[in-house]
Amino acid sequence: MKINENLIRKEVINTNAILVGKVHDVEFDEETYELKSLILRKGGISNSLGISNEENIIPIDLIKSIGDKILLTDAFEDDLVL
């Protein structure tokens, strides 16, 4: 799916320009094909080896814009910062 290919490995940053993580996968509604959320994996060597099990889910309503990087809205809590 094209949306998946375009979003995977994009950096996600909060409004303070702090890296929250990188997109590992996406969730979408199977009936409407609308994007529901982004699944982020924590960084580090375990992520680069593909053995990290820790994930954060970012609902679509917390995403302000998607470009070279994904910017989150002001409503996003900073507790997911890596």
Backbone as CSV, one residue per row, in Angstrom:
resi,resn,N_x,N_y,N_z,CA_x,CA_y,CA_z,C_x,C_y,C_z
1,MET,0.846,-1.188,0.000,0.000,0.000,0.000,0.884,1.241,0.000
2,LYS,0.606,2.182,-0.857,1.447,3.353,-1.050,1.575,4.212,0.202
3,ILE,0.493,4.421,0.943,0.565,5.243,2.148,1.562,4.655,3.140
4,ASN,1.588,3.364,3.248,2.509,2.691,4.146,3.952,2.929,3.710
5,GLU,4.227,2.758,2.429,5.575,2.928,1.909,6.070,4.361,2.078
6,ASN,5.191,5.340,1.963,5.586,6.740,2.095,5.814,7.172,3.531
7,LEU,5.233,6.496,4.491,5.344,6.906,5.891,6.394,6.138,6.690
8,ILE,6.699,4.923,6.298,7.633,4.102,7.064,8.994,4.794,7.155
9,ARG,9.542,4.817,8.363,10.845,5.397,8.709,10.870,6.923,8.737
10,LYS,9.719,7.574,8.532,9.690,9.035,8.687,9.847,9.383,10.161
11,GLU,10.570,10.457,10.437,10.734,10.927,11.811,9.475,11.668,12.242
12,VAL,9.102,11.463,13.497,7.948,12.130,14.096,8.480,13.055,15.176
13,ILE,8.131,14.346,15.083,8.613,15.317,16.064,7.432,16.048,16.690
14,ASN,7.642,16.487,17.935,6.599,17.245,18.610,6.785,18.731,18.318
15,THR,5.958,19.591,18.892,6.014,21.020,18.600,7.255,21.688,19.164
16,ASN,7.977,21.014,20.038,9.241,21.528,20.566,10.425,21.044,19.745
17,ALA,10.149,20.453,18.590,11.171,19.923,17.665,11.991,18.802,18.289
18,ILE,11.370,18.045,19.177,12.020,16.892,19.805,11.549,15.630,19.098
19,LEU,12.504,14.795,18.728,12.186,13.545,18.042,11.424,12.614,18.984
20,VAL,10.249,12.193,18.547,9.428,11.265,19.315,9.753,9.829,18.906
21,GLY,10.048,9.627,17.631,10.382,8.305,17.131,10.270,8.273,15.623
22,LYS,10.363,7.084,15.065,10.213,6.887,13.621,9.051,5.932,13.380
23,VAL,8.338,6.168,12.298,7.181,5.349,11.966,7.642,3.940,11.610
24,HIS,7.041,2.971,12.287,7.323,1.558,12.025,6.212,0.923,11.186
25,ASP,4.974,1.378,11.428,3.823,0.819,10.731,2.679,1.814,10.832
26,VAL,1.600,1.555,10.116,0.406,2.395,10.174,-0.817,1.516,10.408
27,GLU,-1.847,2.119,10.986,-3.147,1.460,11.120,-4.135,2.248,10.279
28,PHE,-4.977,1.543,9.552,-5.993,2.214,8.754,-7.292,1.445,8.841
29,ASP,-8.376,2.159,8.583,-9.705,1.562,8.567,-9.820,0.719,7.295
30,GLU,-10.087,-0.553,7.439,-10.128,-1.465,6.292,-11.314,-1.228,5.370
31,GLU,-12.351,-0.572,5.878,-13.514,-0.298,5.044,-13.370,1.010,4.272
32,THR,-12.860,2.049,4.922,-12.757,3.362,4.285,-11.345,3.670,3.795
33,TYR,-10.379,2.878,4.205,-8.957,3.080,3.880,-8.414,4.402,4.414
34,GLU,-9.046,4.932,5.468,-8.563,6.150,6.098,-7.505,5.795,7.137
35,LEU,-6.489,6.627,7.211,-5.424,6.446,8.187,-5.971,6.678,9.590
36,LYS,-5.739,5.738,10.502,-6.214,5.855,11.878,-5.107,6.254,12.831
37,SER,-3.912,5.672,12.674,-2.822,5.975,13.595,-1.484,5.541,13.015
38,LEU,-0.428,6.079,13.632,0.934,5.698,13.296,1.493,4.878,14.442
39,ILE,2.247,3.859,14.120,2.889,3.041,15.144,4.374,3.351,15.094
40,LEU,4.889,3.850,16.220,6.291,4.223,16.321,7.039,3.197,17.148
41,ARG,8.273,2.971,16.795,9.152,2.128,17.607,10.191,3.015,18.240
42,LYS,10.593,2.651,19.442,11.657,3.390,20.109,12.952,3.163,19.359
43,GLY,13.833,4.134,19.428,15.092,4.080,18.705,16.115,3.191,19.380
44,GLY,17.329,3.325,18.937,18.421,2.562,19.507,18.786,1.354,18.675
45,ILE,19.765,0.637,19.139,20.282,-0.499,18.380,19.269,-1.630,18.256
46,SER,18.444,-1.845,19.286,17.456,-2.922,19.203,16.436,-2.642,18.100
47,ASN,16.099,-1.367,17.877,15.186,-1.016,16.791,15.839,-1.247,15.438
48,SER,17.095,-0.866,15.302,17.769,-1.046,14.014,17.959,-2.515,13.679
49,LEU,18.023,-3.370,14.687,18.132,-4.817,14.458,16.770,-5.480,14.295
50,GLY,15.698,-4.716,14.556,14.347,-5.250,14.405,13.893,-6.116,15.569
51,ILE,14.516,-5.945,16.741,14.142,-6.780,17.882,13.460,-5.994,19.005
52,SER,13.210,-4.715,18.773,12.547,-3.887,19.774,11.059,-4.222,19.806
53,ASN,10.515,-4.412,21.010,9.093,-4.716,21.157,8.291,-3.523,21.648
54,GLU,8.963,-2.425,21.980,8.269,-1.274,22.527,7.741,-0.393,21.406
55,GLU,6.431,-0.145,21.440,5.784,0.656,20.416,4.937,1.741,21.061
56,ASN,4.810,2.846,20.366,3.895,3.912,20.747,2.927,4.110,19.599
57,ILE,1.646,4.317,19.916,0.629,4.529,18.896,0.190,5.986,18.950
58,ILE,0.289,6.659,17.805,-0.090,8.065,17.697,-1.366,8.152,16.857
59,PRO,-2.495,8.528,17.470,-3.750,8.662,16.713,-3.644,9.778,15.674
60,ILE,-4.356,9.640,14.585,-4.299,10.589,13.479,-4.685,12.002,13.913
61,ASP,-5.554,12.145,14.899,-5.967,13.490,15.316,-4.868,14.253,16.051
62,LEU,-3.752,13.597,16.390,-2.621,14.282,17.010,-1.559,14.672,15.985
63,ILE,-1.824,14.422,14.710,-0.867,14.745,13.663,-1.263,16.073,13.021
64,LYS,-0.337,17.035,13.071,-0.592,18.359,12.495,-0.275,18.382,11.011
65,SER,0.869,17.819,10.627,1.230,17.814,9.212,2.175,16.661,8.908
66,ILE,2.132,16.243,7.637,3.011,15.187,7.156,3.752,15.728,5.955
67,GLY,5.067,15.754,6.060,5.928,16.194,4.971,7.195,15.355,5.023
68,ASP,8.343,16.010,4.953,9.601,15.286,5.118,9.666,14.646,6.504
69,LYS,9.072,15.331,7.466,8.925,14.826,8.832,7.451,14.931,9.205
70,ILE,7.069,14.246,10.248,5.685,14.296,10.714,5.651,15.146,11.970
71,LEU,4.850,16.209,11.953,4.748,17.134,13.073,3.467,16.860,13.848
72,LEU,3.600,16.780,15.171,2.448,16.533,16.028,1.840,17.840,16.503
73,THR,0.590,17.806,16.936,-0.122,18.999,17.401,0.323,19.396,18.793
74,ASP,-0.137,20.577,19.210,0.157,21.074,20.552,-0.438,20.184,21.629
75,ALA,-1.486,19.447,21.327,-2.175,18.602,22.311,-1.367,17.377,22.683
76,PHE,-0.322,17.079,21.918,0.478,15.890,22.172,1.255,16.039,23.464
77,GLU,1.236,15.005,24.303,1.983,14.998,25.547,3.440,14.617,25.280
78,ASP,4.370,15.245,25.966,5.795,14.990,25.754,6.287,13.717,26.413
79,ASP,5.413,12.899,26.948,5.851,11.701,27.668,6.332,10.581,26.763
80,LEU,6.211,10.719,25.456,6.683,9.666,24.548,8.050,9.975,23.966
81,VAL,8.676,11.053,24.412,9.987,11.440,23.882,11.003,10.381,24.225
82,LEU,11.820,10.010,23.234,12.844,8.982,23.418,14.039,9.536,24.138
